[in-house]
Amino acid sequence: MTGQQPGGGSAVEGLPVGRSEGRLLVPALMFIALVVAAVGSLGTPLITSVATSFHVSLGSAQWTLTVALLSGAVATPVLGRLGAGPHRRAAILVTLAVVVAGSALTVLPLPFAWLLAGRAAQGVGLGLTALLMGVARDHLPEERGAAVIALISVVSIIGAGVGYPLAALLAEFGGVRAAYGLGLVVTAAALATAWRSMPEAPEGRSSRVDVAGAVVLAAGLLLVLFLAGDRDLWSRDLAVAAGLAVVAVVLLGVWAVMELRSTAPLVDVRAVRHPAVAGANLAMFVGGIGMYLLLTLITRYAQTPHGAGYGFGLTTFVAGLILIPFSVLGFVAGKLMPRIRTRVAGPLVLAGSAVVVGGGFALFAAARSDLAELFAAMGVLGFGVGGFSAAIPGVILAVTPTSETSSAMSFNYVVRSVGYALGSAIGGLILAAGTGPGRLSPDDSAYTSAALVGIGAMAITTLTSLALGQRRSSETNP
């Protein structure tokens, strides 16, 4: 079977999969993508329970989520490069073994530091998404592979909506260890699935990893995501925060220069500079800020106590149920995408999806006094995010060699992670600015202000996508 490059370009000969492996491959890819996404987001609904169980502050408990995102962002480009080489199957299996080991640490009766170490190991699994896309592109027919890649992209996002209510329910009845126990069970199942179904990568590819580049990129990303996650630092010591931000920018600039000079770069920066790839990553970055901003606003609003004069005072579990429309409609959008892409160009799908997300912001800004309205806004958000996530791989991979699939998509994942982190941080800053002296909750108007910022972000995303589509049209029809 041949792995083909969508949109033209040279085909790269892939390895055929056996009959039994072929039947297992697609559901295995979906299952693994869902598991690593759900386990990576397990920290979200458990922050309060962790603070209570381990007798730590909420700020410290927040690191059970932040450390997973950090390790995922750092591991992603390294895994992406390994996935572009001949040892992709081994990289997938070893990574899942690390995730299983981390899951065991979260369940064992160990101190809080070991829980953080376990969560960091679980977060490494977030970097597998790009490798799974590479498997689909190499071992499935072109049309089928494109549809599967789109669904992997969607599942990597909506997985949070699956894990959130389940973890919250287990924590409510069995405690935080029971909730993390779910992660141990499903990650062990994912490892067994990968062992049974993952084929070897095609031969003749380089597996060299730019270690120096990986270290510099890791340092830059750690600073960026740390600054995005630690909102208190900006208000407590602005000079230090600004200084660290400058250091982060310098490190990322140095990394880009190193990659351009490297014979085996983590990411082919020259390919990233292609207008289609650069435009798609810019749209993903700005769009990611808006998408995660609305997700944060809705979940926080739903859990705000009635005493604030608004909100619904929902428990963690009930608030998690609000994510069900997000996951369901996101998956529906992903399934519809192959049909839509036959009629509409990828950049225009990105633009349309950004408009849908902007509609979710407008709905939240105008109507949030009833719980059904929050469900509706979350459903609109899910449909827009699902469409956007399903379309973005096609736009990037249309101009990416098959051998660079994992590397190109890992870079896009890093861009997405940084955008999501900034979206969460911006939401927190706006709500903090709208919180009066002596009050625990922000004014209701702060949510409206944040929603307007989100509408602006999605407008920029829409315009970027339209410009990308216009350029592609002019290149196709000179």
C-alpha positions as CSV (number, residue, x, y, z in Angstrom):
1,M,0.0,0.0,0.0
2,T,1.4,3.4,-0.8
3,G,1.5,6.5,1.4
4,Q,0.6,9.4,-0.9
5,Q,1.1,13.1,-0.5
6,P,-2.2,15.0,-0.8
7,G,-2.2,17.8,-3.2
8,G,0.6,16.6,-5.4
9,G,4.3,15.9,-4.8
10,S,6.2,12.7,-4.8
11,A,4.8,9.6,-3.3
12,V,6.7,7.8,-0.7
13,E,6.5,4.0,-0.6
14,G,5.0,2.9,2.6
15,L,4.9,-0.6,4.2
16,P,1.8,-2.7,3.6
17,V,-0.1,-3.7,6.6
18,G,-1.4,-7.2,7.1
19,R,-5.0,-8.1,6.8
20,S,-5.7,-8.3,10.5
21,E,-3.5,-5.3,11.2
22,G,-5.4,-3.3,8.5
23,R,-8.7,-4.0,10.2
24,L,-7.4,-2.8,13.6
25,L,-5.4,0.2,12.4
26,V,-8.0,2.9,12.1
27,P,-9.9,2.1,15.4
28,A,-6.5,1.7,17.1
29,L,-5.4,5.2,15.9
30,M,-8.7,6.7,17.1
31,F,-8.6,5.0,20.5
32,I,-5.0,5.9,21.2
33,A,-5.6,9.6,20.2
34,L,-8.6,9.7,22.4
35,V,-6.8,8.2,25.4
36,V,-3.8,10.5,25.4
37,A,-6.0,13.5,25.0
38,A,-8.4,12.5,27.8
39,V,-5.6,11.5,30.2
40,G,-3.7,14.7,29.4
41,S,-6.7,16.7,30.5
42,L,-7.5,14.7,33.6
43,G,-6.0,17.5,35.8
44,T,-8.7,20.0,34.8
45,P,-11.7,18.6,36.9
46,L,-9.5,17.3,39.7
47,I,-7.7,20.5,40.8
48,T,-9.9,21.2,43.8
49,S,-9.9,17.5,44.8
50,V,-6.1,17.4,44.6
51,A,-5.8,20.5,46.7
52,T,-8.0,19.0,49.4
53,S,-6.5,15.5,49.3
54,F,-2.9,16.5,49.3
55,H,-3.3,19.6,51.5
56,V,-1.8,22.0,49.0
57,S,-2.9,25.3,47.6
58,L,-5.1,25.6,44.5
59,G,-2.2,27.2,42.8
60,S,0.0,24.2,43.5
61,A,-2.8,21.8,42.5
62,Q,-3.1,23.7,39.2
63,W,0.3,22.4,38.3
64,T,-1.2,18.9,37.8
65,L,-2.7,20.3,34.6
66,T,0.1,22.8,33.7
67,V,2.9,20.2,34.0
68,A,1.2,17.8,31.6
69,L,0.7,20.6,29.0
70,L,4.4,21.6,29.5
71,S,5.8,18.1,29.0
72,G,3.5,17.5,26.1
73,A,4.6,20.7,24.3
74,V,8.2,19.9,24.9
75,A,8.0,16.2,23.9
76,T,6.0,16.8,20.7
77,P,8.7,18.1,18.4
78,V,11.1,15.4,19.5
79,L,8.6,12.7,19.0
80,G,7.6,14.3,15.7
81,R,11.2,13.9,14.5
82,L,11.4,10.3,15.8
83,G,8.1,9.6,14.0
84,A,9.6,10.8,10.7
85,G,12.3,8.1,11.0
86,P,12.3,4.3,10.8
87,H,11.7,3.8,14.6
88,R,8.2,5.3,14.8
89,R,6.6,2.1,16.1
90,A,9.2,1.9,18.9
91,A,8.7,5.6,19.7
92,I,4.9,5.1,20.0
93,L,5.3,2.0,22.3
94,V,8.0,3.6,24.5
95,T,6.0,6.8,24.8
96,L,2.9,4.9,25.8
97,A,4.9,2.9,28.3
98,V,6.1,6.2,29.9
99,V,2.4,7.3,30.1
100,V,1.4,4.0,31.8
101,A,4.3,4.4,34.3
102,G,3.2,8.0,35.0
103,S,-0.4,6.8,35.4
104,A,0.8,4.3,38.0
105,L,2.5,7.1,39.9
106,T,-0.7,9.1,40.1
107,V,-2.6,6.2,41.6
108,L,0.0,5.0,44.2
109,P,-0.2,6.5,47.7
110,L,2.8,8.8,47.2
111,P,3.5,12.4,48.1
112,F,2.4,15.3,45.9
113,A,5.7,15.6,44.1
114,W,5.3,12.1,42.8
115,L,1.8,13.0,41.5
116,L,3.3,15.9,39.6
117,A,6.0,13.6,38.2
118,G,3.3,11.2,37.1
119,R,1.3,13.9,35.4
120,A,4.4,15.1,33.6
121,A,4.9,11.5,32.3
122,Q,1.2,11.4,31.2
123,G,1.6,14.7,29.4
124,V,4.3,13.2,27.2
125,G,1.6,11.2,25.5
126,L,0.1,14.4,24.1
127,G,3.0,14.4,21.6
128,L,1.7,11.1,20.0
129,T,-1.0,12.8,17.9
130,A,1.4,13.8,15.1
131,L,2.9,10.3,15.0
132,L,-0.5,8.7,14.6
133,M,-1.1,11.1,11.7
134,G,2.1,9.9,10.1
135,V,1.0,6.2,10.5
136,A,-2.4,7.0,8.8
137,R,-0.7,8.9,5.9
138,D,1.9,6.1,5.3
139,H,-0.4,3.0,5.6
140,L,-3.8,4.0,4.3
141,P,-5.0,5.0,0.8
142,E,-4.8,8.7,0.2
143,E,-8.5,9.5,0.6
144,R,-9.0,7.3,3.6
145,G,-5.8,8.5,5.2
146,A,-6.9,12.2,4.8
147,A,-10.2,11.4,6.5
148,V,-8.5,9.5,9.4
149,I,-6.0,12.3,9.9
150,A,-8.8,14.8,10.2
151,L,-10.6,12.7,12.8
152,I,-7.3,12.2,14.8
153,S,-7.0,16.0,14.9
154,V,-10.6,16.4,16.1
155,V,-10.3,13.5,18.7
156,S,-7.1,15.1,20.1
157,I,-9.2,18.1,21.1
158,I,-12.6,16.7,22.0
159,G,-11.0,14.0,24.2
160,A,-11.0,16.5,27.0
161,G,-14.8,16.6,26.9
162,V,-14.8,12.8,27.3
163,G,-12.4,12.6,30.2
164,Y,-13.7,15.6,32.1
165,P,-17.1,14.3,33.3
166,L,-15.9,10.7,33.9
167,A,-13.0,11.9,36.0
168,A,-15.2,14.3,37.9
169,L,-17.7,11.5,38.6
170,L,-15.1,9.1,39.9
171,A,-13.5,11.8,42.1
172,E,-16.9,12.6,43.6
173,F,-17.6,9.0,44.6
174,G,-14.2,7.4,44.9
175,G,-11.7,10.2,45.5
176,V,-8.9,11.6,43.4
177,R,-7.0,8.3,43.3
178,A,-10.0,6.5,41.7
179,A,-10.2,9.2,39.0
180,Y,-6.5,8.8,38.2
181,G,-7.1,5.1,38.2
182,L,-9.2,5.5,35.1
183,G,-6.2,6.9,33.4
184,L,-4.1,3.9,34.4
185,V,-6.6,1.5,33.0
186,V,-7.1,3.2,29.6
187,T,-3.4,4.0,29.1
188,A,-2.6,0.3,29.7
189,A,-5.3,-0.6,27.1
190,A,-3.8,1.9,24.7
191,L,-0.3,0.4,25.0
192,A,-1.7,-3.1,24.4
193,T,-3.6,-1.8,21.4
194,A,-0.5,-0.1,19.9
195,W,1.6,-3.2,20.4
196,R,-1.0,-5.3,18.5
197,S,-1.7,-2.9,15.7
198,M,1.0,-0.3,15.0
199,P,3.0,-1.1,11.8
200,E,6.6,-0.4,11.2
201,A,7.5,2.9,9.4
202,P,8.8,2.9,5.8
203,E,12.5,2.4,5.4
204,G,15.0,4.9,4.1
205,R,14.2,7.7,6.5
206,S,16.5,9.6,8.9
207,S,15.9,9.3,12.6
208,R,18.5,11.7,13.8
209,V,17.4,14.1,16.5
210,D,18.8,17.6,16.9
211,V,19.5,17.3,20.6
212,A,20.8,20.9,21.0
213,G,17.8,22.3,19.2
214,A,15.5,20.2,21.3
215,V,17.0,21.6,24.5
216,V,16.7,25.2,23.3
217,L,13.2,24.8,22.1
218,A,12.2,23.1,25.4
219,A,13.6,26.0,27.4
220,G,11.7,28.6,25.2
221,L,8.5,26.7,25.4
222,L,8.8,26.1,29.1
223,L,9.1,29.9,29.7
224,V,6.2,30.7,27.3
225,L,3.8,28.2,28.9
226,F,5.0,29.0,32.4
227,L,4.3,32.7,31.8
228,A,0.9,31.9,30.3
229,G,0.0,29.7,33.2
230,D,1.3,31.8,36.1
231,R,-1.0,34.8,35.9
232,D,-0.1,35.9,39.4
233,L,3.5,36.6,38.4
234,W,2.4,39.4,36.0
235,S,0.5,41.2,38.7
236,R,3.1,40.5,41.5
237,D,6.3,41.3,39.6
238,L,5.8,42.7,36.1
239,A,9.5,43.4,35.5
240,V,10.4,39.8,36.1
241,A,7.6,38.5,33.9
242,A,8.5,40.9,31.1
243,G,12.2,39.9,31.4
244,L,11.4,36.2,31.2
245,A,9.1,36.9,28.2
246,V,12.1,38.6,26.4
247,V,14.3,35.6,27.2
248,A,11.7,33.3,25.8
249,V,11.5,35.2,22.5
250,V,15.3,35.2,22.3
251,L,15.5,31.5,22.9
252,L,12.9,30.7,20.2
253,G,14.7,33.0,17.8
254,V,18.0,31.2,18.5
255,W,16.2,27.9,18.0
256,A,14.9,29.0,14.6
257,V,18.4,29.9,13.4
258,M,19.8,26.6,14.7
259,E,17.1,24.7,12.8
260,L,17.9,26.5,9.6
261,R,21.5,25.5,9.9
262,S,21.0,22.0,11.1
263,T,21.3,19.0,8.8
264,A,18.7,17.1,10.8
265,P,16.3,19.7,12.2
266,L,13.5,18.9,14.6
267,V,11.2,20.9,12.3
268,D,11.9,21.8,8.7
269,V,11.7,25.6,9.3
270,R,12.0,26.3,5.6
271,A,8.9,24.2,5.0
272,V,7.1,26.0,7.8
273,R,7.8,29.3,6.0
274,H,5.8,28.1,3.0
275,P,2.8,30.6,2.8
276,A,0.2,27.8,3.2
277,V,1.9,26.3,6.2
278,A,2.7,29.7,7.9
279,G,-0.8,30.9,7.3
280,A,-2.4,27.8,8.7
281,N,-0.2,27.9,11.8
282,L,-1.0,31.6,12.3
283,A,-4.7,30.8,12.0
284,M,-4.2,27.9,14.5
285,F,-2.4,30.2,16.9
286,V,-4.9,33.0,17.0
287,G,-7.8,30.7,16.6
288,G,-6.5,28.5,19.5
289,I,-6.5,31.6,21.7
290,G,-10.1,32.2,21.0
291,M,-11.3,28.6,21.2
292,Y,-9.7,27.9,24.6
293,L,-10.8,31.3,25.9
294,L,-14.5,30.5,25.3
295,L,-14.1,27.0,26.7
296,T,-12.6,28.5,29.9
297,L,-15.3,31.2,30.1
298,I,-18.2,28.8,29.9
299,T,-16.9,26.2,32.4
300,R,-15.9,28.9,34.9
301,Y,-19.2,30.8,34.5
302,A,-21.2,27.5,35.1
303,Q,-19.4,26.9,38.4
304,T,-19.7,30.4,39.7
305,P,-21.7,30.4,43.0
306,H,-25.2,32.0,43.0
307,G,-23.9,34.5,45.5
308,A,-22.0,36.3,42.8
309,G,-25.3,37.5,41.3
310,Y,-25.0,35.2,38.3
311,G,-23.7,31.7,37.5
312,F,-25.2,28.4,38.4
313,G,-23.0,27.0,41.2
314,L,-22.6,23.6,39.5
315,T,-20.6,20.8,40.9
316,T,-17.5,19.7,39.0
317,F,-19.3,16.7,37.6
318,V,-22.4,18.6,36.4
319,A,-20.2,21.3,34.9
320,G,-18.3,18.6,33.1
321,L,-21.6,17.5,31.4
322,I,-21.6,20.9,29.6
323,L,-18.7,19.6,27.6
324,I,-20.8,16.8,26.1
325,P,-22.3,19.0,23.4
326,F,-18.7,20.2,22.7
327,S,-17.5,16.7,22.1
328,V,-20.5,15.3,20.3
329,L,-20.8,18.2,17.8
330,G,-17.0,18.4,17.4
331,F,-17.0,14.7,16.3
332,V,-19.9,15.3,14.0
333,A,-18.1,18.2,12.3
334,G,-15.0,16.0,11.9
335,K,-17.0,13.2,10.3
336,L,-18.6,15.7,7.9
337,M,-15.3,17.2,6.9
338,P,-14.3,14.8,4.1
339,R,-17.5,15.5,2.2
340,I,-17.2,19.2,2.8
341,R,-13.6,19.2,1.6
342,T,-14.6,17.8,-1.8
343,R,-16.7,21.0,-2.4
344,V,-14.9,23.7,-0.4
345,A,-11.2,24.5,-0.2
346,G,-9.5,23.9,3.1
347,P,-8.7,27.6,3.9
348,L,-12.4,28.5,3.4
349,V,-13.4,25.7,5.8
350,L,-11.0,27.2,8.3
351,A,-12.6,30.6,7.8
352,G,-16.2,29.2,8.1
353,S,-15.3,27.3,11.2
354,A,-13.8,30.4,12.8
355,V,-17.0,32.3,12.1
356,V,-18.9,29.5,13.8
357,V,-16.7,29.8,16.9
358,G,-17.2,33.6,16.8
359,G,-20.9,32.8,16.8
360,G,-20.4,30.9,20.0
361,F,-18.8,33.9,21.6
362,A,-21.7,36.1,20.4
363,L,-24.2,33.7,21.8
364,F,-22.4,33.6,25.2
365,A,-22.1,37.3,25.3
366,A,-25.8,37.9,24.6
367,A,-27.5,35.0,26.4
368,R,-26.2,33.1,29.4
369,S,-28.9,33.5,32.0
370,D,-30.2,30.0,31.4
371,L,-28.2,26.8,31.6
372,A,-29.5,25.6,28.2
373,E,-27.9,28.7,26.7
374,L,-24.5,27.5,28.0
375,F,-25.1,24.1,26.5
376,A,-26.0,25.8,23.2
377,A,-22.9,28.0,23.2
378,M,-20.7,25.0,24.0
379,G,-22.3,23.0,21.2
380,V,-21.6,25.8,18.7
381,L,-18.0,26.0,20.0
382,G,-17.6,22.3,19.5
383,F,-18.9,22.3,16.0
384,G,-16.6,25.2,15.0
385,V,-13.5,23.6,16.8
386,G,-14.2,20.2,15.2
387,G,-14.4,21.7,11.7
388,F,-11.3,23.8,12.2
389,S,-9.3,20.9,13.7
390,A,-10.4,18.6,10.9
391,A,-9.4,21.0,8.1
392,I,-6.1,22.2,9.4
393,P,-4.1,19.0,8.7
394,G,-5.2,19.0,5.0
395,V,-4.1,22.6,4.5
396,I,-0.6,21.9,6.0
397,L,-0.1,18.4,4.5
398,A,-1.1,19.5,1.0
399,V,2.4,21.1,0.7
400,T,4.3,18.8,3.0
401,P,6.3,15.7,1.9
402,T,4.9,12.4,3.3
403,S,8.1,11.7,5.2
404,E,7.7,15.0,7.1
405,T,4.1,14.5,8.2
406,S,4.8,13.8,11.9
407,S,7.3,16.7,12.1
408,A,5.0,19.2,10.4
409,M,2.0,18.3,12.5
410,S,4.0,18.3,15.7
411,F,5.0,21.9,15.0
412,N,1.3,22.7,14.5
413,Y,0.5,21.0,17.8
414,V,3.1,23.2,19.6
415,V,1.5,26.3,18.1
416,R,-1.9,25.0,19.2
417,S,-0.7,24.4,22.7
418,V,0.8,27.8,23.1
419,G,-2.4,29.4,21.7
420,Y,-4.6,27.4,24.1
421,A,-2.3,28.4,27.0
422,L,-2.5,32.1,26.1
423,G,-6.3,31.8,25.6
424,S,-6.6,30.5,29.2
425,A,-4.3,33.2,30.5
426,I,-6.0,36.0,28.7
427,G,-9.4,34.9,30.0
428,G,-7.9,34.8,33.6
429,L,-6.4,38.2,33.2
430,I,-9.6,39.8,31.9
431,L,-11.7,38.2,34.7
432,A,-9.2,39.2,37.3
433,A,-9.3,42.8,36.0
434,G,-13.0,42.7,36.4
435,T,-13.0,41.5,40.0
436,G,-13.6,44.3,42.5
437,P,-11.7,44.8,45.7
438,G,-12.7,42.2,48.3
439,R,-14.7,40.2,45.9
440,L,-14.0,36.5,45.0
441,S,-15.9,36.5,41.6
442,P,-15.6,39.0,38.7
443,D,-18.4,41.2,37.6
444,D,-20.7,39.7,35.1
445,S,-19.7,42.4,32.6
446,A,-16.1,41.0,32.7
447,Y,-17.4,37.9,30.9
448,T,-18.9,40.0,28.2
449,S,-15.6,41.9,27.8
450,A,-13.8,38.6,27.5
451,A,-16.3,37.4,24.9
452,L,-15.7,40.5,22.8
453,V,-12.0,39.9,22.9
454,G,-12.7,36.4,21.7
455,I,-14.8,37.7,18.8
456,G,-11.9,39.8,17.8
457,A,-9.5,36.8,17.8
458,M,-11.9,34.8,15.7
459,A,-12.3,37.7,13.2
460,I,-8.5,37.8,12.8
461,T,-8.5,34.0,12.3
462,T,-11.2,34.4,9.7
463,L,-9.4,37.1,7.8
464,T,-6.1,35.1,7.9
465,S,-7.9,32.0,6.5
466,L,-9.5,34.0,3.8
467,A,-6.2,35.5,2.8
468,L,-4.7,32.0,2.7
469,G,-7.6,30.8,0.5
470,Q,-7.2,33.8,-1.8
471,R,-3.4,33.1,-2.3
472,R,-4.1,29.4,-3.0
473,S,-6.7,30.4,-5.6
474,S,-4.3,32.7,-7.3
475,E,-1.6,30.1,-7.4
476,T,-4.1,27.5,-8.8
477,N,-5.5,29.9,-11.4
478,P,-2.7,32.3,-12.4
